[in-house]
């Protein structure tokens, strides 16, 4: 029962965050990426800190635009149905499980598609840019591992964006 509840909550959380992200993306002016070359770096943390050429930026914008256009919409009816199941007088575990599994599979499909797009974007990079990206990934992994284990990393192990955030709050 606990696992089912956790799966439902995770599915609802991922769906609600997807809806929020989709809504925030819709609220951006269509020409934002075209006029602000750094916007690509801010919106896609995978490439944060990588100096991209204008051609790379345009190719990545095109990939993101196509992916957004081709991606399936979040099914609001599913969210409403889940809400009805959760708030029903009698709990229907089979119905919740079935819907949760369907929602989870759709989320997996979206993640696979996003990974495919990120792979295409990664392969647009030069070998030097790929190396910088891999180094930043290693730093993030070390930081996460330290956070999980409860050990605070030294400031030289923290990625630049975290250092900036930490210094701005002091």
C-alpha positions, -999 to +999 in steps of 0.1 A: +000+000+000+028+024+009+045+017-025+013+024-044+008+057-025+044+067-032+040+058-069+008+079-071+024+108-053+055+106-076+033+105-107+011+133-096+042+154-087+059+147-120+027+155-139+021+187-120+057+198-124+054+190-161+023+211-164+040+240-146+070+237-169+048+236-200+028+266-188+060+286-181+074+277-216+041+289-232+043+322-213+077+331-229+076+353-260+082+333-292+113+353-300+129+352-266+154+325-276+161+343-309+170+376-292+187+362-261+214+338-269+221+331-233+185+320-227+194+285-241+220+281-214+198+292-186+168+270-196+189+239-203+212+233-173+229+204-192+247+231-212+251+256-184+285+273-186+293+260-221+302+287-246+282+279-277+286+294-311+256+311-327+253+282-351+252+257-322+226+278-304+204+279-335+207+242-341+198+236-304+169+260-306+156+242-337+159+208-319+141+221-288+114+237-309+108+205-329+108+184-297+083+207-281+061+206-312+063+167-314+059+159-277+026+147-265+005+170-244+000+163-207-034+146-203-053+168-178-081+143-179-058+118-163-049+142-136-086+149-129-094+111-129-066+105-104-080+133-082-114+117-084-099+083-074-079+098-045-109+117-032-135+089-037-154+075-007-141+040-014-105+035-026-101+015-058-066+003-057-068-015-091-080+017-109-054+038-092-026+013-101-038+011-137-039+049-141-006+054-122+011+028-144-002+045-176+009+080-163+043+066-154+048+050-188+039+082-205+065+100-183+091+074-192+083+080-229+088+118-224+121+113-206+134+090-233+125+115-260+142+143-240+173+122-236+173+116-274+171+154-280+199+160-254+220+134-271+216+152-305+225+185-288+255+169-271+267+157-304+266+193-318+294+202-294+331+203-301+354+178-283+366+207-260+330+216-251+321+180-245+351+177-221+340+208-202+304+194-200+317+161-187+339+178-161+308+198-149+288+166-148+315+150-126+314+180-103+276+178-099+278+140-093+305+145-066+283+172-050+252+151-050+271+121-036+284+143-008+249+157-001+235+122+000+261+110+024+257+141+045+292+154+039+296+190+028+321+193-001+347+220+000+340+251-021+365+240-049+343+209-055+311+229-060+299+238-095+301+275-103+264+281-102+262+267-067+291+289-056+274+320-070+241+311-052+259+305-020+278+338-021+247+358-030+229+346+001+257+355+024 
